[in-house]
Amino acid sequence: MRMYYSRLKMALVLGVCLAGLLLCLPNGLRKPVPSIPWRQVHLGLDLRGGSYLLMQIDLKSLTHDRLQALADNMRSTLLQAQLGYRNITVDTDKSAVTFTPRVPSETEADLAVLRKMPQAAPHEFTVTAGPNGTIALTLSPEAMEARARSAIAQSIEIVRRRIDGTGAIDPEITRQGDDRIVVELPGISDPERIKNLLGTTAKMTFRLVDANPMHASAPPPGVTLLPMYDSNDSTTLPVYDHVDVDGTSLTNAAATIDSDSGGWAVAFSLDSTGAHAFSDITRAHVGERFAIVLDNKVVEAAVIRGPITGGNGQITGGFNKDSATNLALMLNAGALPAPLTVVEQRTIGPSLGAASIRAGMFSLATGFVLVIVFMALFYGRFGWYANIALLANLVLMMAILSLFEATLTLPGMAGMLLTLGMAVDANILINERIREEVARGRSPLNAMQVGFERATSTIVDSNATALLAHVMLFVFGTGPVKGFALTITIGIVTTLFTTLFLSRLLMVRWYALTRPASLPV
């Protein structure tokens, strides 16, 4: 490693330091400056205050929905094969749908037809003949576990889309265990709106209403009494279980003003598949009531006056501006595969976050000052050069965090302090190597060059292994571990730059200007 810096190399090193300083400035200014990239470090929940929600997915509801769909498919399959059925029962606890053949002689034919029924996953269910002449379709545990894993991943993505739609800054959404999701919302001290958004499945379906007045109190199989969405009493409506148009076909939803009533409504659009199904069902059932069902509650049940072919519609139902906006947001984000319930809720006040910031800044400043004093006392001028590199290291760390608008947490601040200690170790190693070469009688320039060469390989090797370890922590860690690993990973990169380039640049320029007879170490 030659102790020589070209003008281009000097300009690059100093340019990086200057760019880092400019990127750090927005964190200390209140108003944006047009000439500076305005990116800031976001404070985490433990520093800024906010809300913490632990939510659990209802896997039993997920199983029930799948069994209900299986029962519908089973009815269609048997009817297409001109086979009858009686007493269909959905048993969520046993993960099974059971029924009795129309006549015992059709049992074998029923088994043969149902075993050929398409399955959503390999070996998803088995078809067996049970006691008393019944037939059961039983979901396999492996298929339900796979469905549960998929539901958790899908729920996390939908939760993220819903929260992003509210404008929340840098939420943290992670999985915990097999059926729980952790939601951290920095800066949001009143989580009620978020709870309402996440606590609603927003599963919308379109179904026909059973017009038989006798079924309003005693519905037959395939019909369910559903409550009204905006009714405070026990009013119910008999609605067919069969879904004629699924809400998954919805492409867009927006809060709007109903031109007829002047109240708030939600306008929606369907894709080509949904629009075609909507057109077919409204053409075939003119004069009947068609219900819009949201989370098993009837929002609206209007009479079909004629075919609706455009794939566009409107939901009315006593909405105000906020409820219409929230419903549109949820429909656009997509329906949760199963309901989420709040298991634990905590609110961290901004005063606690401010106290954490003060404590973290005090520890960081104290450690930084002690390191500066140590380096100045033990290594003189070269110690001060190391201190300048240390300050540049801190600036560059904050610059990179600002550039990516990362979230800084208490563990992250601890990682920054540890990074400064690692940077000091590298500078101490260089200065000690130079001292050793001076003691062996080498000339000042030769001692500097050999000292840097021998220290560089050790510094690179030790930091490379630390970098790999902390990258793995960042990739596989969650929560506080991830925040700690992030600042350490960034700090290792900035440490190598400031130690091997900036410190050496300062030493080289000092030597070129003064040509000393001895080194101040």
Secondary structure, 3 states (H helix, E strand, C coil): CCCCCCHHHHHHHHHHHHHHHHHHHHHCCCCCCCCCCCCCCEECHHHHCEEEEEEEECHHHHHHHHHHHHHHHHHHHHHHCCCCEEEEEEECCCCEEEEEECCHHHHHHHHHHHHCCCCCCCCCEEEEECHHHCEEEEECHHHHHHHHHHHHHHHHHHHHHHHHHCCCCCCEEEEECCCEEEEEEECCCCCHHHHHHHCCCCCEEEEEECCCHHHHCCCCCCEEEEEECCCCCCCEEEEECCCCEEHHHEEEEEEEECCCCCCEEEEEEECHHHHHHHHHHHHHCCCCEEEEEECCEEEEEEECCCCCCCCEEEEEEEECHHHHHHHHHHHHHCCCCCCEEEEEEEEECHHHHHHHHHHHHHHHHHHHHHHHHHHHHHHHHHHHHHHHHHHHHHHHHHHHHHHCCCEECHHHHHHHHHHHHHHHHHHHHHHHHHHHHHHCCCCHHHHHHHHHHHHHHHHHHHHHHHHHHHHHHHHHCCCHHHHHHHHHHHHHHHHHHHHHHHHHHHHHHHHHHHCCCCCCC
